[in-house]
Amino acid sequence: MSPPELPLEGVTVIECAGIFAGPWTGTLMGDFGADVIKIEHPEYGDPLRDGLHDEQLQFGTIGRNKRSVGIDLHHEAGQDLVHELVADADVFVENFRPGRLEAWNLGWESLSATNPDLVMVRTTGFGQYGPYKDRPGFGTLAEAMSGFAHLTGQPDGPPTLPPFPLADAFAGLYSTFATMFALYWRDVQGGTGQYIDTSLLEPILVSLMNSHIVEYDQKGIVRTRQGNRVTNYSVPRNAYETADGEWVALSASSSSIALRILRIVGGDELADDPRFETHSGRAEHADELDERIGEWMARHDREEVIETFEEHDAAIAPIYDVEDIFEDPHLRERDALVTVEDDDLGELTMNGVFPKLSETPGRVDHAGPRLGEHTLEVLLERTDAATEELERLHEDGVIGLGD
């Protein structure tokens, strides 16, 4: 028998999560073939459905490749349906506050009794235990408490929060590879089901603050905001405005790249200056280097700057806005953007599938579905309920049929 075209074909994911961190795990698994069944409140659905200009643009991406099933978890009959769906599922993804699902008979003890092989992914602001576990948690709070905001921004400016769900994205990524670890242990190593405790706080802390942790532990160093500079490992490194009002970013983490940059902007005189021969020397004179580089950038348009740097094999990149991203030929050729058909919006361009696997690349079959679009299909397929019973549950407000 030939192997499946997608690596997660045959894996069933029940996603009972909203907004971003939890659903992102379902999206990534769905991109690579998992059957992702998204349980939503039959009336309100995922809050992302009320996103940009009421056009569900965000949900078009986060809901892609998923089937939407409307079930009200407040009803015992709805909880029973979830147990039936979980009975032969592989993964259950949720992001309610600790204890909420337990109150609905849908916690770990209950679901694992229904399916001992289940992998349950639990994402909250601060985790399932600890002094902060009952606090409401959003990515912004994690970005603040992780140390990220303290380090981001100009030296004379305030701590700066990112204008996008950075901590949520990190949490979704960590949950995804943790899920694959758990499935491998279950299916290859002869293990059992288990639950995964993901917080929004720890993934961004572990990923971005690791060097700061050991620095503080061993040397008592508390890093502060440096703007676009990071003099402890790369000089020059900054963002520079070009003559046409555009911006570029460069970094010289190695001495060979640094010398190429200095030769471009100041010739042999600057490149051969003994003050700039070592990283420590360049760090000591970072202000002077920034001034010299900035003056050179201000005399050249961005396209000319990039061409010159590429000719000298020096590291540089344009600072893009989203319009630039759409126009970039490299990103287009690598399918970093893909266009799919949407029932409401027509053609919809969104981010492509990543990472890229040579033998089993992922795909986007469709954008996010309408609320409850697949309720009847999924419940008839995966539970013992008959059509008449489902119609009665619909009349009682337990389920939504997407009408």
TORFIDO-799754 format. One record per residue (C-alpha): residue number from 1; x, y, z. Coordinates in steps of 0.1 Angstrom, whole numbers. Layout:
N
<rec><n>NUM</n><u>X</u><v>Y</v><w>Z</w></rec>
...
//
This chain:
403
<rec><n>1</n><u>0</u><v>0</v><w>0</w></rec>
<rec><n>2</n><u>14</u><v>34</v><w>-10</w></rec>
<rec><n>3</n><u>19</u><v>60</v><w>18</w></rec>
<rec><n>4</n><u>-6</u><v>89</v><w>21</w></rec>
<rec><n>5</n><u>1</u><v>121</v><w>3</w></rec>
<rec><n>6</n><u>0</u><v>141</v><w>35</w></rec>
<rec><n>7</n><u>19</u><v>131</v><w>67</w></rec>
<rec><n>8</n><u>-11</u><v>136</v><w>91</w></rec>
<rec><n>9</n><u>-38</u><v>118</v><w>70</w></rec>
<rec><n>10</n><u>-58</u><v>96</v><w>93</w></rec>
<rec><n>11</n><u>-52</u><v>119</v><w>123</w></rec>
<rec><n>12</n><u>-84</u><v>134</v><w>138</w></rec>
<rec><n>13</n><u>-81</u><v>166</v><w>158</w></rec>
<rec><n>14</n><u>-111</u><v>180</v><w>178</w></rec>
<rec><n>15</n><u>-105</u><v>217</v><w>182</w></rec>
<rec><n>16</n><u>-125</u><v>233</v><w>210</w></rec>
<rec><n>17</n><u>-106</u><v>266</v><w>210</w></rec>
<rec><n>18</n><u>-110</u><v>302</v><w>199</w></rec>
<rec><n>19</n><u>-90</u><v>333</v><w>189</w></rec>
<rec><n>20</n><u>-54</u><v>323</v><w>180</w></rec>
<rec><n>21</n><u>-31</u><v>302</v><w>202</w></rec>
<rec><n>22</n><u>-52</u><v>271</v><w>204</w></rec>
<rec><n>23</n><u>-66</u><v>273</v><w>168</w></rec>
<rec><n>24</n><u>-31</u><v>279</v><w>154</w></rec>
<rec><n>25</n><u>-22</u><v>243</v><w>164</w></rec>
<rec><n>26</n><u>-52</u><v>230</v><w>146</w></rec>
<rec><n>27</n><u>-44</u><v>251</v><w>115</w></rec>
<rec><n>28</n><u>-8</u><v>238</v><w>113</w></rec>
<rec><n>29</n><u>-20</u><v>202</v><w>117</w></rec>
<rec><n>30</n><u>-47</u><v>207</v><w>92</w></rec>
<rec><n>31</n><u>-23</u><v>220</v><w>67</w></rec>
<rec><n>32</n><u>-5</u><v>187</v><w>67</w></rec>
<rec><n>33</n><u>-36</u><v>165</v><w>64</w></rec>
<rec><n>34</n><u>-52</u><v>161</v><w>98</w></rec>
<rec><n>35</n><u>-90</u><v>161</v><w>98</w></rec>
<rec><n>36</n><u>-96</u><v>191</v><w>121</w></rec>
<rec><n>37</n><u>-131</u><v>193</v><w>135</w></rec>
<rec><n>38</n><u>-137</u><v>227</v><w>150</w></rec>
<rec><n>39</n><u>-163</u><v>229</v><w>177</w></rec>
<rec><n>40</n><u>-179</u><v>264</v><w>180</w></rec>
<rec><n>41</n><u>-208</u><v>279</v><w>199</w></rec>
<rec><n>42</n><u>-237</u><v>275</v><w>174</w></rec>
<rec><n>43</n><u>-247</u><v>312</v><w>177</w></rec>
<rec><n>44</n><u>-215</u><v>331</v><w>183</w></rec>
<rec><n>45</n><u>-187</u><v>309</v><w>169</w></rec>
<rec><n>46</n><u>-150</u><v>317</v><w>172</w></rec>
<rec><n>47</n><u>-145</u><v>354</v><w>182</w></rec>
<rec><n>48</n><u>-122</u><v>358</v><w>152</w></rec>
<rec><n>49</n><u>-154</u><v>356</v><w>131</w></rec>
<rec><n>50</n><u>-161</u><v>391</v><w>143</w></rec>
<rec><n>51</n><u>-127</u><v>403</v><w>132</w></rec>
<rec><n>52</n><u>-116</u><v>428</v><w>106</w></rec>
<rec><n>53</n><u>-146</u><v>449</v><w>93</w></rec>
<rec><n>54</n><u>-170</u><v>420</v><w>101</w></rec>
<rec><n>55</n><u>-156</u><v>402</v><w>70</w></rec>
<rec><n>56</n><u>-141</u><v>372</v><w>88</w></rec>
<rec><n>57</n><u>-108</u><v>379</v><w>71</w></rec>
<rec><n>58</n><u>-87</u><v>366</v><w>101</w></rec>
<rec><n>59</n><u>-109</u><v>335</v><w>103</w></rec>
<rec><n>60</n><u>-104</u><v>328</v><w>67</w></rec>
<rec><n>61</n><u>-68</u><v>319</v><w>75</w></rec>
<rec><n>62</n><u>-70</u><v>304</v><w>110</w></rec>
<rec><n>63</n><u>-100</u><v>283</v><w>101</w></rec>
<rec><n>64</n><u>-87</u><v>270</v><w>68</w></rec>
<rec><n>65</n><u>-88</u><v>232</v><w>61</w></rec>
<rec><n>66</n><u>-112</u><v>228</v><w>91</w></rec>
<rec><n>67</n><u>-147</u><v>215</v><w>94</w></rec>
<rec><n>68</n><u>-170</u><v>237</v><w>116</w></rec>
<rec><n>69</n><u>-195</u><v>220</v><w>140</w></rec>
<rec><n>70</n><u>-218</u><v>241</v><w>161</w></rec>
<rec><n>71</n><u>-223</u><v>226</v><w>196</w></rec>
<rec><n>72</n><u>-233</u><v>245</v><w>228</w></rec>
<rec><n>73</n><u>-212</u><v>229</v><w>255</w></rec>
<rec><n>74</n><u>-235</u><v>242</v><w>283</w></rec>
<rec><n>75</n><u>-260</u><v>215</v><w>274</w></rec>
<rec><n>76</n><u>-254</u><v>180</v><w>287</w></rec>
<rec><n>77</n><u>-265</u><v>167</v><w>253</w></rec>
<rec><n>78</n><u>-238</u><v>188</v><w>237</w></rec>
<rec><n>79</n><u>-212</u><v>174</v><w>261</w></rec>
<rec><n>80</n><u>-223</u><v>139</v><w>252</w></rec>
<rec><n>81</n><u>-218</u><v>146</v><w>215</w></rec>
<rec><n>82</n><u>-183</u><v>158</v><w>222</w></rec>
<rec><n>83</n><u>-175</u><v>126</v><w>241</w></rec>
<rec><n>84</n><u>-187</u><v>107</v><w>210</w></rec>
<rec><n>85</n><u>-164</u><v>127</v><w>188</w></rec>
<rec><n>86</n><u>-135</u><v>122</v><w>211</w></rec>
<rec><n>87</n><u>-140</u><v>85</v><w>214</w></rec>
<rec><n>88</n><u>-121</u><v>78</v><w>182</w></rec>
<rec><n>89</n><u>-101</u><v>111</v><w>179</w></rec>
<rec><n>90</n><u>-64</u><v>115</v><w>183</w></rec>
<rec><n>91</n><u>-61</u><v>150</v><w>196</w></rec>
<rec><n>92</n><u>-83</u><v>174</v><w>215</w></rec>
<rec><n>93</n><u>-72</u><v>211</v><w>215</w></rec>
<rec><n>94</n><u>-88</u><v>235</v><w>240</w></rec>
<rec><n>95</n><u>-80</u><v>269</v><w>255</w></rec>
<rec><n>96</n><u>-105</u><v>276</v><w>282</w></rec>
<rec><n>97</n><u>-95</u><v>287</v><w>317</w></rec>
<rec><n>98</n><u>-84</u><v>259</v><w>340</w></rec>
<rec><n>99</n><u>-115</u><v>242</v><w>354</w></rec>
<rec><n>100</n><u>-140</u><v>254</v><w>328</w></rec>
<rec><n>101</n><u>-141</u><v>221</v><w>308</w></rec>
<rec><n>102</n><u>-141</u><v>201</v><w>341</w></rec>
<rec><n>103</n><u>-174</u><v>219</v><w>350</w></rec>
<rec><n>104</n><u>-188</u><v>207</v><w>317</w></rec>
<rec><n>105</n><u>-176</u><v>171</v><w>322</w></rec>
<rec><n>106</n><u>-150</u><v>176</v><w>294</w></rec>
<rec><n>107</n><u>-118</u><v>178</v><w>315</w></rec>
<rec><n>108</n><u>-88</u><v>155</v><w>311</w></rec>
<rec><n>109</n><u>-101</u><v>129</v><w>335</w></rec>
<rec><n>110</n><u>-134</u><v>126</v><w>318</w></rec>
<rec><n>111</n><u>-122</u><v>127</v><w>282</w></rec>
<rec><n>112</n><u>-93</u><v>103</v><w>288</w></rec>
<rec><n>113</n><u>-118</u><v>78</v><w>304</w></rec>
<rec><n>114</n><u>-137</u><v>80</v><w>271</w></rec>
<rec><n>115</n><u>-105</u><v>76</v><w>250</w></rec>
<rec><n>116</n><u>-73</u><v>65</v><w>269</w></rec>
<rec><n>117</n><u>-53</u><v>72</v><w>237</w></rec>
<rec><n>118</n><u>-63</u><v>108</v><w>235</w></rec>
<rec><n>119</n><u>-37</u><v>136</v><w>234</w></rec>
<rec><n>120</n><u>-52</u><v>167</v><w>250</w></rec>
<rec><n>121</n><u>-36</u><v>201</v><w>243</w></rec>
<rec><n>122</n><u>-45</u><v>227</v><w>269</w></rec>
<rec><n>123</n><u>-35</u><v>263</v><w>263</w></rec>
<rec><n>124</n><u>-40</u><v>290</v><w>289</w></rec>
<rec><n>125</n><u>-24</u><v>323</v><w>298</w></rec>
<rec><n>126</n><u>-3</u><v>309</v><w>327</w></rec>
<rec><n>127</n><u>-7</u><v>271</v><w>326</w></rec>
<rec><n>128</n><u>-28</u><v>245</v><w>345</w></rec>
<rec><n>129</n><u>-11</u><v>251</v><w>378</w></rec>
<rec><n>130</n><u>9</u><v>278</v><w>397</w></rec>
<rec><n>131</n><u>-2</u><v>309</v><w>416</w></rec>
<rec><n>132</n><u>-14</u><v>327</v><w>384</w></rec>
<rec><n>133</n><u>-33</u><v>298</v><w>368</w></rec>
<rec><n>134</n><u>-67</u><v>314</v><w>374</w></rec>
<rec><n>135</n><u>-58</u><v>348</v><w>360</w></rec>
<rec><n>136</n><u>-72</u><v>358</v><w>326</w></rec>
<rec><n>137</n><u>-44</u><v>355</v><w>301</w></rec>
<rec><n>138</n><u>-37</u><v>371</v><w>268</w></rec>
<rec><n>139</n><u>-6</u><v>373</v><w>246</w></rec>
<rec><n>140</n><u>0</u><v>409</v><w>256</w></rec>
<rec><n>141</n><u>5</u><v>399</v><w>292</w></rec>
<rec><n>142</n><u>29</u><v>372</v><w>282</w></rec>
<rec><n>143</n><u>49</u><v>396</v><w>260</w></rec>
<rec><n>144</n><u>51</u><v>419</v><w>290</w></rec>
<rec><n>145</n><u>60</u><v>393</v><w>317</w></rec>
<rec><n>146</n><u>85</u><v>374</v><w>295</w></rec>
<rec><n>147</n><u>109</u><v>403</v><w>294</w></rec>
<rec><n>148</n><u>102</u><v>408</v><w>256</w></rec>
<rec><n>149</n><u>85</u><v>442</v><w>260</w></rec>
<rec><n>150</n><u>112</u><v>455</v><w>284</w></rec>
<rec><n>151</n><u>139</u><v>449</v><w>257</w></rec>
<rec><n>152</n><u>119</u><v>462</v><w>228</w></rec>
<rec><n>153</n><u>119</u><v>499</v><w>218</w></rec>
<rec><n>154</n><u>142</u><v>528</v><w>217</w></rec>
<rec><n>155</n><u>165</u><v>534</v><w>248</w></rec>
<rec><n>156</n><u>147</u><v>566</v><w>257</w></rec>
<rec><n>157</n><u>113</u><v>552</v><w>249</w></rec>
<rec><n>158</n><u>88</u><v>530</v><w>268</w></rec>
<rec><n>159</n><u>87</u><v>492</v><w>267</w></rec>
<rec><n>160</n><u>71</u><v>483</v><w>234</w></rec>
<rec><n>161</n><u>45</u><v>456</v><w>228</w></rec>
<rec><n>162</n><u>42</u><v>439</v><w>193</w></rec>
<rec><n>163</n><u>12</u><v>449</v><w>172</w></rec>
<rec><n>164</n><u>3</u><v>413</v><w>165</w></rec>
<rec><n>165</n><u>-2</u><v>381</v><w>186</w></rec>
<rec><n>166</n><u>34</u><v>371</v><w>190</w></rec>
<rec><n>167</n><u>31</u><v>351</v><w>222</w></rec>
<rec><n>168</n><u>0</u><v>333</v><w>208</w></rec>
<rec><n>169</n><u>19</u><v>322</v><w>177</w></rec>
<rec><n>170</n><u>48</u><v>309</v><w>198</w></rec>
<rec><n>171</n><u>24</u><v>290</v><w>220</w></rec>
<rec><n>172</n><u>7</u><v>275</v><w>190</w></rec>
<rec><n>173</n><u>40</u><v>263</v><w>176</w></rec>
<rec><n>174</n><u>51</u><v>248</v><w>208</w></rec>
<rec><n>175</n><u>18</u><v>230</v><w>212</w></rec>
<rec><n>176</n><u>21</u><v>216</v><w>177</w></rec>
<rec><n>177</n><u>55</u><v>200</v><w>181</w></rec>
<rec><n>178</n><u>45</u><v>188</v><w>216</w></rec>
<rec><n>179</n><u>15</u><v>171</v><w>201</w></rec>
<rec><n>180</n><u>37</u><v>154</v><w>175</w></rec>
<rec><n>181</n><u>61</u><v>143</v><w>203</w></rec>
<rec><n>182</n><u>31</u><v>128</v><w>222</w></rec>
<rec><n>183</n><u>17</u><v>111</v><w>191</w></rec>
<rec><n>184</n><u>51</u><v>96</v><w>183</w></rec>
<rec><n>185</n><u>54</u><v>83</v><w>219</w></rec>
<rec><n>186</n><u>19</u><v>68</v><w>218</w></rec>
<rec><n>187</n><u>21</u><v>53</v><w>183</w></rec>
<rec><n>188</n><u>57</u><v>43</v><w>179</w></rec>
<rec><n>189</n><u>70</u><v>39</v><w>214</w></rec>
<rec><n>190</n><u>40</u><v>20</v><w>227</w></rec>
<rec><n>191</n><u>29</u><v>48</v><w>251</w></rec>
<rec><n>192</n><u>-5</u><v>61</v><w>260</w></rec>
<rec><n>193</n><u>-25</u><v>93</v><w>257</w></rec>
<rec><n>194</n><u>-15</u><v>123</v><w>277</w></rec>
<rec><n>195</n><u>-22</u><v>160</v><w>281</w></rec>
<rec><n>196</n><u>0</u><v>189</v><w>272</w></rec>
<rec><n>197</n><u>1</u><v>219</v><w>294</w></rec>
<rec><n>198</n><u>9</u><v>250</v><w>273</w></rec>
<rec><n>199</n><u>10</u><v>285</v><w>286</w></rec>
<rec><n>200</n><u>13</u><v>318</v><w>266</w></rec>
<rec><n>201</n><u>40</u><v>329</v><w>289</w></rec>
<rec><n>202</n><u>66</u><v>302</v><w>288</w></rec>
<rec><n>203</n><u>71</u><v>296</v><w>250</w></rec>
<rec><n>204</n><u>81</u><v>332</v><w>243</w></rec>
<rec><n>205</n><u>102</u><v>332</v><w>275</w></rec>
<rec><n>206</n><u>120</u><v>300</v><w>265</w></rec>
<rec><n>207</n><u>125</u><v>309</v><w>229</w></rec>
<rec><n>208</n><u>136</u><v>346</v><w>231</w></rec>
<rec><n>209</n><u>150</u><v>351</v><w>266</w></rec>
<rec><n>210</n><u>173</u><v>321</v><w>270</w></rec>
<rec><n>211</n><u>206</u><v>340</v><w>267</w></rec>
<rec><n>212</n><u>193</u><v>367</v><w>291</w></rec>
<rec><n>213</n><u>185</u><v>341</v><w>317</w></rec>
<rec><n>214</n><u>220</u><v>327</v><w>319</w></rec>
<rec><n>215</n><u>236</u><v>362</v><w>316</w></rec>
<rec><n>216</n><u>217</u><v>373</v><w>347</w></rec>
<rec><n>217</n><u>223</u><v>341</v><w>366</w></rec>
<rec><n>218</n><u>261</u><v>342</v><w>360</w></rec>
<rec><n>219</n><u>269</u><v>379</v><w>357</w></rec>
<rec><n>220</n><u>239</u><v>398</v><w>371</w></rec>
<rec><n>221</n><u>233</u><v>415</v><w>337</w></rec>
<rec><n>222</n><u>199</u><v>431</v><w>331</w></rec>
<rec><n>223</n><u>197</u><v>441</v><w>295</w></rec>
<rec><n>224</n><u>178</u><v>472</v><w>286</w></rec>
<rec><n>225</n><u>163</u><v>486</v><w>254</w></rec>
<rec><n>226</n><u>189</u><v>493</v><w>226</w></rec>
<rec><n>227</n><u>166</u><v>503</v><w>198</w></rec>
<rec><n>228</n><u>176</u><v>484</v><w>167</w></rec>
<rec><n>229</n><u>211</u><v>478</v><w>180</w></rec>
<rec><n>230</n><u>223</u><v>446</v><w>197</w></rec>
<rec><n>231</n><u>259</u><v>455</v><w>204</w></rec>
<rec><n>232</n><u>266</u><v>424</v><w>225</w></rec>
<rec><n>233</n><u>267</u><v>402</v><w>193</w></rec>
<rec><n>234</n><u>264</u><v>423</v><w>161</w></rec>
<rec><n>235</n><u>279</u><v>457</v><w>152</w></rec>
<rec><n>236</n><u>269</u><v>473</v><w>130</w></rec>
<rec><n>237</n><u>233</u><v>464</v><w>132</w></rec>
<rec><n>238</n><u>205</u><v>489</v><w>127</w></rec>
<rec><n>239</n><u>177</u><v>502</v><w>104</w></rec>
<rec><n>240</n><u>187</u><v>530</v><w>81</w></rec>
<rec><n>241</n><u>166</u><v>553</v><w>59</w></rec>
<rec><n>242</n><u>176</u><v>556</v><w>23</w></rec>
<rec><n>243</n><u>175</u><v>586</v><w>-1</w></rec>
<rec><n>244</n><u>140</u><v>577</v><w>-14</w></rec>
<rec><n>245</n><u>125</u><v>575</v><w>21</w></rec>
<rec><n>246</n><u>126</u><v>537</v><w>23</w></rec>
<rec><n>247</n><u>143</u><v>517</v><w>50</w></rec>
<rec><n>248</n><u>168</u><v>489</v><w>51</w></rec>
<rec><n>249</n><u>181</u><v>467</v><w>78</w></rec>
<rec><n>250</n><u>216</u><v>452</v><w>81</w></rec>
<rec><n>251</n><u>235</u><v>431</v><w>105</w></rec>
<rec><n>252</n><u>272</u><v>421</v><w>108</w></rec>
<rec><n>253</n><u>274</u><v>392</v><w>132</w></rec>
<rec><n>254</n><u>308</u><v>382</v><w>118</w></rec>
<rec><n>255</n><u>339</u><v>403</v><w>112</w></rec>
<rec><n>256</n><u>341</u><v>394</v><w>76</w></rec>
<rec><n>257</n><u>306</u><v>408</v><w>69</w></rec>
<rec><n>258</n><u>314</u><v>439</v><w>90</w></rec>
<rec><n>259</n><u>345</u><v>447</v><w>70</w></rec>
<rec><n>260</n><u>326</u><v>443</v><w>37</w></rec>
<rec><n>261</n><u>300</u><v>468</v><w>49</w></rec>
<rec><n>262</n><u>326</u><v>492</v><w>61</w></rec>
<rec><n>263</n><u>344</u><v>490</v><w>27</w></rec>
<rec><n>264</n><u>311</u><v>498</v><w>9</w></rec>
<rec><n>265</n><u>303</u><v>529</v><w>29</w></rec>
<rec><n>266</n><u>338</u><v>542</v><w>36</w></rec>
<rec><n>267</n><u>363</u><v>525</v><w>14</w></rec>
<rec><n>268</n><u>397</u><v>511</v><w>26</w></rec>
<rec><n>269</n><u>401</u><v>539</v><w>50</w></rec>
<rec><n>270</n><u>372</u><v>528</v><w>71</w></rec>
<rec><n>271</n><u>376</u><v>491</v><w>66</w></rec>
<rec><n>272</n><u>413</u><v>491</v><w>76</w></rec>
<rec><n>273</n><u>408</u><v>513</v><w>106</w></rec>
<rec><n>274</n><u>423</u><v>492</v><w>135</w></rec>
<rec><n>275</n><u>395</u><v>505</v><w>158</w></rec>
<rec><n>276</n><u>370</u><v>484</v><w>138</w></rec>
<rec><n>277</n><u>390</u><v>453</v><w>134</w></rec>
<rec><n>278</n><u>373</u><v>434</v><w>163</w></rec>
<rec><n>279</n><u>338</u><v>431</v><w>175</w></rec>
<rec><n>280</n><u>346</u><v>448</v><w>208</w></rec>
<rec><n>281</n><u>362</u><v>476</v><w>189</w></rec>
<rec><n>282</n><u>332</u><v>481</v><w>167</w></rec>
<rec><n>283</n><u>309</u><v>480</v><w>197</w></rec>
<rec><n>284</n><u>329</u><v>506</v><w>215</w></rec>
<rec><n>285</n><u>326</u><v>529</v><w>184</w></rec>
<rec><n>286</n><u>291</u><v>519</v><w>174</w></rec>
<rec><n>287</n><u>278</u><v>556</v><w>173</w></rec>
<rec><n>288</n><u>305</u><v>566</v><w>148</w></rec>
<rec><n>289</n><u>298</u><v>536</v><w>126</w></rec>
<rec><n>290</n><u>261</u><v>542</v><w>127</w></rec>
<rec><n>291</n><u>267</u><v>578</v><w>117</w></rec>
<rec><n>292</n><u>290</u><v>569</v><w>88</w></rec>
<rec><n>293</n><u>266</u><v>542</v><w>75</w></rec>
<rec><n>294</n><u>235</u><v>564</v><w>79</w></rec>
<rec><n>295</n><u>252</u><v>592</v><w>59</w></rec>
<rec><n>296</n><u>260</u><v>568</v><w>31</w></rec>
<rec><n>297</n><u>225</u><v>553</v><w>30</w></rec>
<rec><n>298</n><u>210</u><v>588</v><w>28</w></rec>
<rec><n>299</n><u>228</u><v>594</v><w>-5</w></rec>
<rec><n>300</n><u>214</u><v>563</v><w>-22</w></rec>
<rec><n>301</n><u>180</u><v>549</v><w>-31</w></rec>
<rec><n>302</n><u>170</u><v>516</v><w>-16</w></rec>
<rec><n>303</n><u>173</u><v>496</v><w>-48</w></rec>
<rec><n>304</n><u>208</u><v>509</v><w>-53</w></rec>
<rec><n>305</n><u>218</u><v>502</v><w>-17</w></rec>
<rec><n>306</n><u>206</u><v>466</v><w>-20</w></rec>
<rec><n>307</n><u>223</u><v>460</v><w>-53</w></rec>
<rec><n>308</n><u>256</u><v>474</v><w>-40</w></rec>
<rec><n>309</n><u>255</u><v>452</v><w>-9</w></rec>
<rec><n>310</n><u>246</u><v>421</v><w>-29</w></rec>
<rec><n>311</n><u>275</u><v>428</v><w>-53</w></rec>
<rec><n>312</n><u>298</u><v>428</v><w>-22</w></rec>
<rec><n>313</n><u>281</u><v>398</v><w>-5</w></rec>
<rec><n>314</n><u>272</u><v>419</v><w>25</w></rec>
<rec><n>315</n><u>241</u><v>411</v><w>45</w></rec>
<rec><n>316</n><u>212</u><v>435</v><w>41</w></rec>
<rec><n>317</n><u>174</u><v>434</v><w>35</w></rec>
<rec><n>318</n><u>147</u><v>459</v><w>27</w></rec>
<rec><n>319</n><u>122</u><v>466</v><w>55</w></rec>
<rec><n>320</n><u>89</u><v>456</v><w>40</w></rec>
<rec><n>321</n><u>54</u><v>466</v><w>46</w></rec>
<rec><n>322</n><u>26</u><v>442</v><w>36</w></rec>
<rec><n>323</n><u>24</u><v>457</v><w>1</w></rec>
<rec><n>324</n><u>61</u><v>449</v><w>-5</w></rec>
<rec><n>325</n><u>55</u><v>413</v><w>7</w></rec>
<rec><n>326</n><u>28</u><v>409</v><w>-20</w></rec>
<rec><n>327</n><u>52</u><v>421</v><w>-47</w></rec>
<rec><n>328</n><u>83</u><v>401</v><w>-37</w></rec>
<rec><n>329</n><u>92</u><v>375</v><w>-63</w></rec>
<rec><n>330</n><u>111</u><v>353</v><w>-39</w></rec>
<rec><n>331</n><u>82</u><v>349</v><w>-16</w></rec>
<rec><n>332</n><u>58</u><v>343</v><w>-45</w></rec>
<rec><n>333</n><u>80</u><v>316</v><w>-60</w></rec>
<rec><n>334</n><u>82</u><v>298</v><w>-26</w></rec>
<rec><n>335</n><u>44</u><v>300</v><w>-22</w></rec>
<rec><n>336</n><u>47</u><v>320</v><w>9</w></rec>
<rec><n>337</n><u>14</u><v>335</v><w>-3</w></rec>
<rec><n>338</n><u>-13</u><v>314</v><w>-18</w></rec>
<rec><n>339</n><u>-47</u><v>322</v><w>-32</w></rec>
<rec><n>340</n><u>-78</u><v>301</v><w>-25</w></rec>
<rec><n>341</n><u>-115</u><v>305</v><w>-33</w></rec>
<rec><n>342</n><u>-138</u><v>316</v><w>-6</w></rec>
<rec><n>343</n><u>-176</u><v>314</v><w>-8</w></rec>
<rec><n>344</n><u>-181</u><v>349</v><w>5</w></rec>
<rec><n>345</n><u>-150</u><v>368</v><w>-6</w></rec>
<rec><n>346</n><u>-141</u><v>352</v><w>-39</w></rec>
<rec><n>347</n><u>-104</u><v>349</v><w>-42</w></rec>
<rec><n>348</n><u>-86</u><v>352</v><w>-9</w></rec>
<rec><n>349</n><u>-48</u><v>355</v><w>-6</w></rec>
<rec><n>350</n><u>-33</u><v>342</v><w>27</w></rec>
<rec><n>351</n><u>0</u><v>329</v><w>40</w></rec>
<rec><n>352</n><u>11</u><v>296</v><w>25</w></rec>
<rec><n>353</n><u>20</u><v>263</v><w>41</w></rec>
<rec><n>354</n><u>53</u><v>261</v><w>60</w></rec>
<rec><n>355</n><u>76</u><v>243</v><w>67</w></rec>
<rec><n>356</n><u>82</u><v>227</v><w>33</w></rec>
<rec><n>357</n><u>85</u><v>189</v><w>32</w></rec>
<rec><n>358</n><u>100</u><v>174</v><w>0</w></rec>
<rec><n>359</n><u>78</u><v>143</v><w>-1</w></rec>
<rec><n>360</n><u>46</u><v>153</v><w>17</w></rec>
<rec><n>361</n><u>41</u><v>190</v><w>13</w></rec>
<rec><n>362</n><u>11</u><v>205</v><w>30</w></rec>
<rec><n>363</n><u>-18</u><v>222</v><w>12</w></rec>
<rec><n>364</n><u>-47</u><v>247</v><w>17</w></rec>
<rec><n>365</n><u>-79</u><v>231</v><w>5</w></rec>
<rec><n>366</n><u>-103</u><v>259</v><w>15</w></rec>
<rec><n>367</n><u>-105</u><v>290</v><w>36</w></rec>
<rec><n>368</n><u>-123</u><v>290</v><w>70</w></rec>
<rec><n>369</n><u>-158</u><v>275</v><w>67</w></rec>
<rec><n>370</n><u>-191</u><v>291</v><w>77</w></rec>
<rec><n>371</n><u>-202</u><v>286</v><w>112</w></rec>
<rec><n>372</n><u>-217</u><v>251</v><w>116</w></rec>
<rec><n>373</n><u>-213</u><v>244</v><w>80</w></rec>
<rec><n>374</n><u>-203</u><v>208</v><w>87</w></rec>
<rec><n>375</n><u>-223</u><v>200</v><w>118</w></rec>
<rec><n>376</n><u>-247</u><v>175</v><w>102</w></rec>
<rec><n>377</n><u>-220</u><v>159</v><w>81</w></rec>
<rec><n>378</n><u>-196</u><v>154</v><w>110</w></rec>
<rec><n>379</n><u>-222</u><v>142</v><w>136</w></rec>
<rec><n>380</n><u>-238</u><v>118</v><w>112</w></rec>
<rec><n>381</n><u>-204</u><v>105</v><w>103</w></rec>
<rec><n>382</n><u>-188</u><v>103</v><w>137</w></rec>
<rec><n>383</n><u>-216</u><v>98</v><w>162</w></rec>
<rec><n>384</n><u>-246</u><v>74</v><w>167</w></rec>
<rec><n>385</n><u>-271</u><v>103</v><w>163</w></rec>
<rec><n>386</n><u>-297</u><v>100</v><w>136</w></rec>
<rec><n>387</n><u>-309</u><v>129</v><w>115</w></rec>
<rec><n>388</n><u>-342</u><v>132</v><w>134</w></rec>
<rec><n>389</n><u>-323</u><v>134</v><w>167</w></rec>
<rec><n>390</n><u>-300</u><v>161</v><w>154</w></rec>
<rec><n>391</n><u>-329</u><v>181</v><w>141</w></rec>
<rec><n>392</n><u>-344</u><v>180</v><w>176</w></rec>
<rec><n>393</n><u>-311</u><v>191</v><w>191</w></rec>
<rec><n>394</n><u>-310</u><v>219</v><w>167</w></rec>
<rec><n>395</n><u>-345</u><v>230</v><w>177</w></rec>
<rec><n>396</n><u>-334</u><v>229</v><w>213</w></rec>
<rec><n>397</n><u>-304</u><v>251</v><w>206</w></rec>
<rec><n>398</n><u>-279</u><v>224</v><w>214</w></rec>
<rec><n>399</n><u>-263</u><v>224</v><w>180</w></rec>
<rec><n>400</n><u>-263</u><v>247</v><w>150</w></rec>
<rec><n>401</n><u>-267</u><v>234</v><w>115</w></rec>
<rec><n>402</n><u>-252</u><v>263</v><w>96</w></rec>
<rec><n>403</n><u>-285</u><v>277</v><w>84</w></rec>
//
